[in-house]
């Protein structure tokens, strides 16, 4: 289970193990790194009272034994705290060990203390720094995972409050990171250790359940193994069969997801079949499904479609000999090595044999680095942590381009996410898409196996509302960059809020205060508030003017300018506001009281053909929108002009309606028009 094995090794045991595993020259490097680490930390103690050297030694041991890493990475594990905790500098490390090891150590070294910032801010900055270093060298993340693994194994010496904080970080960041790298042994151990700290009672209950069922489970697994061995021998298939214990957190997750009592969970048994050849995996699957009844919907083929970390295996769940579910995994020896120890261990294994990485492995590295880069470019620590942890915890779907190229995305990703993955310009000008030859809106979520084709339009432009439904951090980051560029062009600070209002930095609060104190009749104030529902600089009683040049409507993105004692409110996209008004007189404005249905008029121009008007009406109705008025007329040259007055609850609903209409074939133009 990862919790019952020996938790620590002594320095002597580590060096003995290294001597037996490494070449003479590699061991010489490890001895040199050990001596420096030992001397640098000789006056330091851990909270357990042990000499501090125990920690770097065990981190290096995990890197060597659990990650099958090279000598440089093992040495970096021994040295990972030296620069942070002692007078020894990065320049000293470059001199003594070279830039490769020094760069890895720098990547895992925490940022210096930042004045007037919270622990959460500093923690996010440390993780962002690690991610940025990992873009150049993925080994940095592996060293940090090994560091956190040993910290979790010995976490009992920390105060309870700190235990919980560390465990939550491990659970949200480092365990899923291990999974992304395919290091499932460590991922399972980290999840169990964090689970034990965060939910101690639930952990005890699951542990008790597993203990009570152990003899019964072992007996049944042995019976299944014997039967499988018999059937495989009869088919002349050579394979290794082993029982697989579920780790505690995965059992707990099944209990909570299926809302079952602990005693109702039978899905604790699993068998793994290791073949010697890839084609034998499918032969074994046929034998399994011939002799056991497969449970529908529980088969996954990760051999034909590997995960992004190159994990490959066949997964199936069947009804076992006792009538209860049994999970079976089928894969080759090489696939098993990747699944247990991660892709990095596979690379080390191949490098030792003089083999090169395959094109699929190079693609995996490039995709990983691209995703990390998009995440790390986000300067806001809260947004970064939200995007980063969200990326790590998502399941994946696999989709295809019309040419057959394969892309993987987090579950729930939309066709717009796909468009941005193809190219930034394609994403910025996406109007609709085709999924399996069916036209859909840009909000449509993709499913595994979908073939997606993007329909772009040079006149289409991004909306801040895209940030609401885009799933991938890289796509969201590209949309943010687009609006930051507009911000720079306009010379102002823009904040895109959850309501998708554009708020400009408040620079004229003194003027607003004076306007607030102006003597106006109560009747006038009431009319202005009722009519416009606009908050200026945080105050609701400021007189505003709506110009005819752009006529913003409730829900539009707006910007305010102080003009002749009033605040003139324009659409954010208004060209007159951009080109003719003094940027220094901008003021913060936003809509207020948008809790009632908003009447909106839209016009649709389309090629006139049978049933197109009906399709437009149906596309509006399927969003549960109330249509107050509807009409259509011919507009010459074989075109139809349809007009609608609808009621919307929020601005994103209008965006969805217009996207749905645009996705209909033969639509020429859709626009929102000023109410009469």
C-alpha positions in Angstrom: 0.0 0.0 0.0 3.0 2.3 0.3 2.3 2.9 4.0 3.6 -0.4 5.4 7.0 -0.4 3.7 10.2 0.9 5.3 9.9 4.7 5.5 13.6 5.8 5.6 17.1 4.6 4.8 20.3 5.5 6.6 23.2 7.3 4.8 25.1 4.0 4.9 22.2 2.0 3.3 21.8 4.7 0.6 25.5 4.6 -0.4 25.5 0.8 -0.4 22.5 0.8 -2.7 24.0 3.4 -5.0 27.2 1.5 -5.2 25.4 -1.6 -6.4 23.3 0.2 -9.0 25.6 2.7 -10.5 28.9 2.7 -12.5 32.1 3.5 -10.8 32.3 7.0 -12.2 28.6 7.7 -11.4 29.1 6.5 -7.9 32.1 8.8 -7.5 29.8 11.8 -8.3 27.2 10.6 -5.7 30.0 10.2 -3.1 31.2 13.8 -3.8 27.6 15.2 -3.6 26.9 13.2 -0.4 30.1 14.6 1.3 29.2 18.2 0.4 25.6 17.8 1.6 26.7 16.1 4.8 29.2 18.9 5.6 26.8 21.7 4.6 24.0 20.3 6.9 26.1 19.0 9.7 24.8 21.5 12.3 21.2 21.1 11.3 18.5 18.9 12.8 15.1 17.8 11.6 12.0 18.2 13.9 12.3 14.5 14.6 15.7 15.2 16.2 17.5 13.3 13.4 20.5 14.8 11.6 19.2 16.9 8.6 21.3 14.8 6.2 18.6 12.0 6.5 16.2 14.2 4.4 18.4 14.8 1.3 19.7 11.2 1.5 16.1 9.8 1.4 15.1 12.2 -1.4 18.1 11.0 -3.5 17.1 7.4 -2.6 13.5 7.9 -3.9 15.0 9.5 -7.1 17.3 6.5 -7.6 15.0 3.6 -6.7 11.5 4.9 -7.5 12.3 7.1 -10.5 15.2 5.1 -12.0 17.0 8.4 -12.5 20.5 9.2 -13.7 23.4 10.1 -11.4 23.1 13.9 -12.1 19.5 13.9 -10.8 20.4 11.7 -7.8 23.2 14.2 -7.0 20.8 17.1 -7.3 18.5 15.3 -4.8 21.4 15.1 -2.4 22.1 18.8 -2.9 18.6 20.3 -3.3 18.6 22.2 0.1 22.2 23.2 0.2 21.9 26.6 -1.6 18.6 27.4 0.2 19.8 26.5 3.7 23.5 27.2 3.8 26.1 29.8 2.7 27.0 27.6 -0.3 26.0 29.5 -3.5 24.8 28.6 -7.0 28.2 29.8 -8.4 30.0 27.4 -5.9 27.7 24.5 -7.2 28.5 25.3 -10.9 32.2 25.3 -10.1 32.0 22.0 -8.2 29.3 20.0 -10.0 28.6 21.8 -13.3 25.6 23.8 -14.6 23.3 20.8 -15.2 23.1 19.9 -11.5 23.2 23.6 -10.4 20.2 24.4 -12.7 18.1 21.5 -11.2 18.9 22.6 -7.7 18.0 26.3 -8.6 14.7 25.0 -10.0 13.6 23.5 -6.7 15.0 26.3 -4.4 12.2 28.4 -3.0 11.8 32.1 -3.8 13.1 34.6 -1.3 10.7 35.9 1.3 8.4 38.5 -0.3 7.4 41.4 2.0 3.7 42.0 2.8 2.5 38.9 1.1 0.5 36.0 2.4 1.6 32.4 2.8 -0.7 31.4 0.0 0.9 34.0 -2.3 4.4 32.8 -1.5 3.4 29.2 -1.9 1.9 29.9 -5.4 5.0 31.8 -6.4 7.2 28.9 -5.3 5.1 26.5 -7.4 5.1 28.9 -10.4 8.9 29.1 -10.1 9.2 25.4 -10.1 6.9 25.1 -13.1 8.9 27.7 -15.1 12.1 25.8 -14.3 10.4 22.6 -15.5 9.6 24.1 -18.9 13.4 23.8 -19.6 14.0 20.7 -17.6 11.2 18.3 -16.5 13.5 16.7 -13.9 12.9 19.7 -11.6 9.4 18.5 -11.0 10.5 15.0 -10.3 13.0 16.1 -7.7 10.3 18.2 -6.0 7.9 15.2 -6.0 10.6 13.1 -4.3 11.2 15.9 -1.8 7.5 16.1 -1.0 7.2 12.3 -0.8 9.8 12.1 2.0 8.3 15.1 3.8 4.9 13.3 3.7 6.4 10.0 5.0 7.8 11.9 8.0 5.0 14.5 8.4 4.0 13.3 11.9 6.6 15.5 13.5 5.0 18.7 12.2 2.3 20.6 14.1 -1.2 19.5 13.1 -2.1 22.7 11.4 1.1 22.6 9.2 0.5 18.9 8.5 -3.0 19.7 7.0 -1.6 22.6 5.0 1.2 20.5 3.5 -1.1 17.6 2.9 -3.6 19.7 1.0 -0.9 21.1 -1.2 0.5 17.6 -1.9 -3.0 16.4 -2.6 -3.9 19.3 -5.0 -0.5 19.7 -6.7 2.1 17.0 -6.2 0.1 13.8 -6.3 -1.6 14.8 -9.6 1.7 16.0 -10.9 3.1 12.5 -10.3 0.1 11.1 -12.2 0.7 13.5 -15.1 4.3 12.2 -15.3 3.1 8.6 -15.1 4.7 7.9 -11.7 1.6 6.1 -10.4 3.4 4.3 -7.5 4.3 7.6 -5.9 1.0 9.2 -6.9 -0.9 6.5 -5.0 1.4 6.8 -2.0 1.1 10.6 -1.8 -2.7 10.4 -2.1 -2.9 7.9 0.7 -0.5 9.9 3.0 -2.4 13.1 2.4 -5.7 11.3 2.8 -4.5 10.0 6.2 -3.8 13.6 7.4 -6.8 15.4 5.9 -9.5 12.8 6.7 -8.1 10.7 9.5 -11.4 9.1 10.5 -12.3 8.1 7.0 -8.8 6.8 6.5 -9.1 4.5 9.6 -12.5 3.2 8.3 -11.1 2.3 4.9 -8.0 0.7 6.4 -10.2 -1.4 8.7 -12.3 -2.5 5.8 -9.3 -3.5 3.8 -7.8 -5.4 6.7 -11.1 -7.2 7.4 -11.4 -8.3 3.8 -7.7 -9.2 3.2 -7.8 -13.0 3.7 -11.1 -13.3 1.8 -9.7 -11.1 -1.0 -6.3 -12.9 -1.2 -8.0 -16.2 -1.4 -10.3 -15.1 -4.3 -7.5 -13.4 -6.2 -5.4 -16.6 -5.9 -8.4 -18.6 -7.4 -8.7 -16.1 -10.2 -5.0 -16.2 -11.0 -5.1 -20.0 -11.2 -8.0 -20.0 -13.6 -6.5 -17.3 -15.8 -3.2 -19.2 -15.8 -5.0 -22.3 -17.0 -6.9 -20.5 -19.8 -3.8 -18.7 -21.0 -1.8 -21.9 -21.1 -4.5 -23.6 -23.1 -4.3 -20.8 -25.6 -0.4 -21.0 -25.5 -0.1 -17.3 -24.4 2.8 -16.6 -22.1 2.0 -13.9 -19.4 2.7 -13.0 -15.8 -0.4 -12.7 -13.6 -0.4 -10.7 -10.3 -2.9 -9.5 -7.8 -3.1 -5.8 -7.3 -4.2 -4.1 -4.1 -6.2 -0.9 -4.4 -4.8 2.0 -2.5 -6.8 3.5 0.3 -7.7 6.8 -1.3 -9.0 5.2 -4.5 -11.3 3.0 -2.4 -12.5 6.1 -0.5 -13.2 7.9 -3.7 -15.4 5.1 -5.0 -17.3 5.2 -1.7 -18.0 8.9 -1.9 -18.6 9.0 -5.7 -21.1 6.1 -5.6 -22.6 7.2 -2.3 -22.3 3.7 -0.8 -21.5 2.5 2.6 -18.0 1.2 3.2 -19.3 -2.4 3.5 -21.1 -2.2 0.2 -17.9 -1.6 -1.8 -16.8 -4.9 -3.4 -14.5 -3.3 -5.9 -11.4 -3.8 -3.9 -10.0 -6.6 -6.1 -7.8 -6.2 -9.1 -5.6 -8.3 -11.3 -2.8 -7.3 -13.7 -1.7 -9.5 -16.6 1.8 -8.7 -18.0 2.3 -10.0 -21.5 5.6 -10.3 -23.5 4.1 -8.9 -26.7 1.7 -6.0 -27.6 -0.5 -8.2 -29.8 -0.9 -10.7 -26.9 -2.6 -8.0 -24.9 -5.7 -8.2 -27.2 -5.5 -12.0 -27.2 -5.6 -12.0 -23.4 -8.5 -9.6 -23.5 -10.5 -12.0 -25.7 -9.7 -14.9 -23.3 -10.8 -12.7 -20.3 -14.1 -11.6 -22.0 -14.8 -15.2 -23.1 -14.6 -16.6 -19.6 -15.9 -13.7 -17.6 -18.9 -11.4 -18.2 -17.6 -7.9 -19.0 -19.5 -5.0 -17.3 -20.7 -2.6 -20.1 -19.1 0.8 -20.2 -16.0 -0.3 -18.1 -13.6 -1.1 -21.0 -10.8 1.4 -21.9 -8.2 0.9 -24.6 -5.2 3.0 -23.6 -2.9 1.0 -25.9 -4.6 2.3 -29.1 -5.0 5.8 -27.5 -2.3 6.3 -24.9 -2.6 9.0 -22.2 -0.6 12.1 -22.6 2.1 10.7 -20.3 2.4 7.7 -22.7 0.6 5.4 -20.2 -0.7 2.3 -22.1 -2.9 -0.5 -20.9 -6.2 -2.3 -21.5 -8.7 -1.8 -18.6 -11.7 -3.9 -18.2 -14.1 -4.8 -15.3 -15.8 -8.2 -15.3 -18.1 -10.2 -13.1 -15.7 -12.6 -11.2 -16.2 -16.2 -10.1 -18.1 -15.1 -7.0 -20.4 -12.8 -8.9 -18.7 -9.6 -7.8 -16.8 -7.0 -9.9 -13.1 -7.6 -10.6 -10.8 -5.1 -12.4 -8.3 -6.5 -14.8 -5.4 -4.6 -16.4 -3.5 -6.0 -19.4 -0.2 -4.6 -20.7 3.3 -5.5 -21.7 6.4 -5.4 -19.5 7.6 -2.1 -21.0 4.1 -0.5 -20.6 4.2 -1.7 -17.0 7.5 0.0 -16.3 6.1 3.3 -17.6 3.0 2.8 -15.5 4.9 2.1 -12.3 7.8 4.5 -12.5 6.9 7.1 -15.1 8.1 8.1 -18.5 11.4 9.5 -17.1 12.3 6.0 -15.9 11.6 4.7 -19.4 13.9 7.4 -20.9 16.7 6.5 -18.4 16.3 2.8 -19.3 16.4 3.5 -23.1 19.4 5.9 -22.7 21.3 3.2 -20.8 20.8 0.9 -23.8 21.8 3.6 -26.3 18.3 4.0 -27.7 16.7 7.4 -28.6 13.3 8.8 -27.7 10.6 8.0 -30.2 8.6 10.8 -32.0 5.6 10.1 -29.7 7.8 10.7 -26.7 9.2 13.9 -28.2 5.6 15.1 -28.9 4.7 14.2 -25.3 7.5 16.4 -23.9 6.7 19.3 -26.3 3.0 19.2 -25.3 3.9 19.1 -21.6 6.2 22.0 -22.0 3.6 24.0 -24.0 1.0 23.5 -21.3 3.4 24.4 -18.5 4.5 27.6 -20.4 0.9 28.7 -20.8 0.3 28.2 -17.1 3.4 29.9 -15.9 2.8 33.0 -18.0 -0.1 33.9 -15.8 1.3 36.6 -13.4 -1.6 36.5 -11.0 -0.8 33.8 -8.3 -4.5 33.1 -7.6 -5.3 32.6 -11.3 -2.2 30.6 -11.8 -3.0 28.2 -8.9 -6.6 27.9 -10.1 -5.6 27.0 -13.7 -2.7 24.8 -12.6 -4.6 22.6 -10.1 -7.6 22.5 -12.5 -5.3 21.3 -15.3 -3.8 18.6 -13.1 -7.1 17.1 -11.8 -9.0 16.9 -15.1 -9.6 13.6 -16.9 -8.8 13.6 -20.6 -10.6 13.2 -23.9 -9.0 12.5 -27.3 -10.2 14.2 -30.5 -9.1 14.3 -34.1 -8.5 16.9 -36.8 -10.0 16.3 -40.3 -6.5 15.0 -41.3 -6.5 12.5 -38.5 -4.0 14.2 -36.1 -4.7 13.3 -32.4 -5.1 16.0 -29.7 -5.8 15.4 -26.0 -7.8 17.8 -23.8 -9.2 17.9 -20.3 -12.7 16.6 -20.0 -15.2 19.4 -20.7 -13.0 21.2 -23.2 -14.9 23.0 -25.9 -14.3 23.3 -29.6 -13.0 26.8 -29.0 -10.2 25.2 -26.8 -9.5 23.0 -29.8 -9.3 26.0 -32.1 -6.7 27.7 -29.9 -4.6 24.5 -29.8 -4.6 24.5 -33.6 -3.3 28.1 -33.7 -3.9 31.3 -31.7 -5.2 33.2 -34.8 -7.6 30.4 -35.6 -8.9 30.6 -32.0 -9.3 34.4 -32.0 -11.4 34.3 -35.2 -13.5 31.2 -34.6 -17.2 31.5 -35.5 -18.4 27.9 -35.2 -17.2 24.3 -35.7 -18.1 21.0 -37.2 -18.1 17.9 -35.0 -18.4 14.7 -37.0 -19.8 16.9 -39.9 -22.4 18.5 -37.7 -22.3 22.3 -37.2 -22.1 23.3 -33.5 -21.5 26.5 -31.5 -18.0 27.3 -30.1 -19.2 26.4 -26.6 -19.9 22.8 -27.5 -17.9 20.3 -25.4 -15.9 17.6 -27.2 -16.0 13.9 -26.5 -13.4 11.2 -27.1 -13.4 10.2 -30.8 -14.8 13.4 -32.1 -13.5 14.7 -35.4 -13.4 18.5 -35.2 -13.2 21.1 -38.0 -13.1 24.8 -37.1 -15.1 27.4 -39.0 -13.3 30.7 -38.8 -14.3 34.3 -39.8 -11.7 37.2 -40.1 -14.4 39.5 -38.7 -15.1 37.4 -35.6 -13.4 38.7 -32.5 -13.0 37.3 -28.9 -15.4 38.2 -26.1 -14.4 38.4 -22.4 -17.3 36.0 -21.9 -15.2 33.3 -23.6 -13.3 33.1 -20.3 -16.4 31.6 -18.7 -16.5 28.5 -20.8 -12.9 27.9 -22.0 -11.5 25.0 -20.2 -7.8 24.9 -21.0 -5.4 27.4 -19.3 -3.5 28.0 -22.5 -6.6 29.1 -24.4 -7.7 31.3 -21.5 -4.3 32.8 -21.3 -4.4 33.7 -25.1 -7.7 35.4 -24.6 -6.3 37.4 -21.6 -3.3 38.4 -23.7 -5.6 39.6 -26.5 -7.4 41.9 -24.0 -4.2 43.0 -22.4 -3.0 44.2 -25.8 -6.2 46.2 -26.2 -5.6 47.5 -22.7 -2.1 48.7 -23.7 -3.4 50.2 -26.9 -6.0 52.2 -25.1 -3.6 53.2 -22.4 -5.7 52.1 -19.5 -6.0 49.3 -16.9 -8.8 46.8 -17.6 -10.1 44.3 -15.2 -12.4 41.6 -16.6 -14.8 40.7 -13.8 -16.9 37.6 -13.3 -19.9 39.6 -14.7 -17.8 40.4 -17.8 -18.0 44.2 -17.1 -14.9 46.3 -18.1 -13.9 48.4 -15.1 -11.4 51.2 -15.5 -8.9 52.3 -12.8 -10.5 54.9 -10.6 -8.6 58.1 -11.0 -11.3 60.8 -10.4 -12.8 59.8 -7.0 -12.6 63.5 -5.9 -14.9 64.5 -8.8 -17.3 61.7 -8.1 -17.5 62.7 -4.4 -18.3 66.3 -5.5 -20.9 65.1 -8.0 -22.4 62.9 -5.3 -23.0 65.9 -3.1 -24.6 68.0 -6.0 -28.1 69.1 -5.3 -30.5 67.3 -7.6 -34.2 66.7 -7.2 -35.1 63.3 -5.8 -37.3 62.8 -8.8 -34.4 63.3 -11.2 -32.1 61.0 -9.3 -34.8 58.3 -9.3 -35.3 58.6 -13.0 -31.6 58.3 -13.8 -31.1 55.3 -11.6 -34.2 53.5 -12.9 -33.3 54.2 -16.5 -29.6 53.4 -16.6 -28.7 51.3 -13.5 -25.1 52.3 -13.8 -22.6 52.5 -10.9 -19.9 55.1 -11.2 -16.8 54.8 -9.1 -18.7 52.7 -6.6 -21.6 55.3 -6.2 -25.1 54.8 -7.6 -26.3 58.4 -7.5 -24.0 59.9 -10.2 -25.7 61.4 -13.3 -24.8 59.6 -16.4 -25.3 60.2 -20.1 -25.8 57.5 -22.8 -24.5 58.9 -26.1 -26.1 57.9 -29.5 -22.8 56.9 -31.1 -22.8 53.4 -29.5 -26.0 53.3 -27.3 -24.8 50.6 -24.7 -27.5 48.3 -23.5 -27.6 46.5 -20.1 -25.0 43.8 -20.0 -22.7 45.5 -22.6 -19.1 46.0 -21.7 -18.8 49.7 -20.8 -16.4 52.5 -20.1 -17.0 55.9 -18.6 -15.5 59.4 -19.3 -16.1 62.6 -17.3 -17.5 65.2 -19.7 -19.1 68.5 -18.8 -19.9 67.6 -15.2 -21.5 64.2 -16.2 -20.2 60.8 -16.9 -20.6 59.7 -20.5 -21.0 55.9 -20.8 -19.8 54.2 -24.0 -19.5 50.6 -25.1 -16.0 49.4 -24.6 -15.7 48.8 -28.4 -16.9 52.3 -29.3 -14.5 53.8 -31.9 -15.4 57.4 -30.9 -14.5 56.6 -27.3 -11.2 55.1 -28.3 -10.2 57.8 -30.7 -11.7 61.1 -29.5 -12.0 61.1 -25.7 -9.3 62.0 -23.2 -8.0 58.8 -21.7 -7.0 60.7 -18.5 -10.7 61.3 -17.8 -11.7 57.7 -17.6 -13.7 56.5 -14.5 -14.9 53.2 -13.2 -18.4 52.2 -14.4 -20.4 49.1 -14.3 -24.0 47.9 -14.7 -26.1 47.5 -11.5 -29.3 45.6 -10.9 -29.2 43.2 -13.8 -31.3 40.7 -11.8 -34.4 41.3 -14.0 -35.0 40.0 -17.5 -33.4 42.3 -20.1 -35.3 43.0 -23.4 -32.9 42.7 -26.3 -33.5 43.1 -30.1 -31.5 41.1 -32.6 -31.5 41.0 -36.3 -30.5 37.9 -38.4 -29.6 38.1 -42.1 -29.5 34.8 -43.9 -29.8 33.1 -47.4 -33.5 32.5 -47.9 -34.2 28.8 -48.0 -36.9 26.4 -46.8 -37.1 26.0 -42.9 -34.3 28.4 -42.2 -36.6 30.8 -40.2 -37.8 27.8 -38.2 -34.2 26.7 -37.5 -33.4 30.2 -36.2 -36.5 30.2 -33.9 -35.6 26.7 -32.6 -32.0 27.8 -31.9 -33.3 30.7 -29.7 -35.9 28.6 -27.9 -33.5 25.8 -26.9 -31.8 28.2 -24.6 -35.0 28.7 -22.6 -35.3 32.3 -23.9 -38.6 34.1 -23.9 -39.4 35.5 -27.4 -41.6 38.6 -27.1 -41.8 39.5 -30.7 -40.7 37.8 -33.9 -41.0 38.6 -37.6 -39.3 38.1 -41.0 -39.2 39.6 -44.4 -37.3 39.2 -47.7 -34.5 41.6 -48.1 -33.7 41.2 -51.8 -31.1 39.1 -53.6 -32.4 35.9 -52.1 -31.9 36.9 -48.5 -34.1 36.8 -45.4 -34.1 39.4 -42.6 -35.5 38.1 -39.3 -36.1 40.3 -36.3 -36.6 39.2 -32.7 -37.3 40.9 -29.3 -36.2 38.5 -26.6 -35.7 38.5 -22.9 -32.4 37.4 -21.4 -31.3 36.8 -17.8 -27.6 37.6 -18.4 -25.3 38.7 -21.2 -23.7 35.3 -21.6 -27.2 34.0 -22.6 -27.2 36.4 -25.5 -23.8 35.3 -26.5 -24.9 31.7 -26.5 -28.0 32.5 -28.6 -26.0 34.4 -31.2 -23.4 31.6 -31.3 -26.2 29.1 -31.9 -27.6 31.1 -34.7 -24.2 31.6 -36.3 -23.7 27.9 -36.4 -26.7 27.4 -38.7 -25.9 26.9 -42.3 -26.5 29.9 -44.6 -26.4 32.5 -41.8 -24.8 35.7 -43.2 -24.9 38.0 -40.2 -26.3 38.2 -36.6 -26.3 41.5 -34.6 -27.8 43.1 -31.6 -29.7 46.3 -32.5 -30.8 49.3 -30.5 -34.3 49.0 -28.9 -37.0 51.1 -30.5 
